[in-house]
Amino acid sequence: MDVREQLTGHLTWLAELGIDGVSRDPAWRRVPADDAATASRPAGAVPGGGRGEAAAGALASIRADLGDCTRCKLHRLGRRQIVFGVGSPGARLMFIGEAPGRDEDVQGIPFVGRAGQLLTKMIEAIGMTRDEVYIANVIKCRPPENRNPEPDEVASCEPFLFRQVEAIGPVVIVALGTFAAQTLLETQDTISRLRGRVYHYGGAQLVPTFHPAYLLRSPERKRDAWEDLKLAKSLLDQAAAAAAPGS
Ligand code: SF4
């Protein structure tokens, strides 16, 4: 693919998001301190330095505790494998969705189907990569026919997500869709009511937005999702600036 095709594809995606202009604000292009660290990181090093290495150990311990989990009925309703999570243990930004779908169940990685490809584009649209963030779901096994998780399944599985969040210690969490937002915020409000504001979860700031699968069905909401992602990015940048020496 030549540069012109790449540029056309990128601009088409931005247009799909509802972005009708490009900011000339230099702050938007500034590479945060953590991103600069990422660029110069030696091969094999864990992002986030010592904190990332500790988080990697904690995540491995949580995965070991989960084992070949049979704590809820989803283990005997057709799952192929547990889909634990993927990304940087030292991530400052964490995405949390609902449950694995068919593609995720096959590959064992969250958000790899069509919705996952959209999520990847959303991450790249704010100048980041999947390797820099951490992605997980509330539920680790695929519900049959992609039905909604049931309360007993959530009760059995959510403690492992809460431990993942505690291990990673993200600065910002983006809750993808009604289900994740309701679980983390302990509310019954819909995502349409919840989005557009910043909440707190543990030590993190939480930004709810639409699930990418919903955005595929309702592309007119991509503009709202883009606003939410810009909000999440601005929170990350503010935190990085506040933590910078001399600030
Ligand atoms: S959904 Fe969670 S609690 Fe249920 S079997 Fe899978 S890993 Fe265990």
Residues whose N, C-alpha, C, O or C-beta is under 5 A from the ligand:
A	BS01	SF4	C69 T70 R71 C72 L74 H75 I139 K140 C141 E153 S156 C157
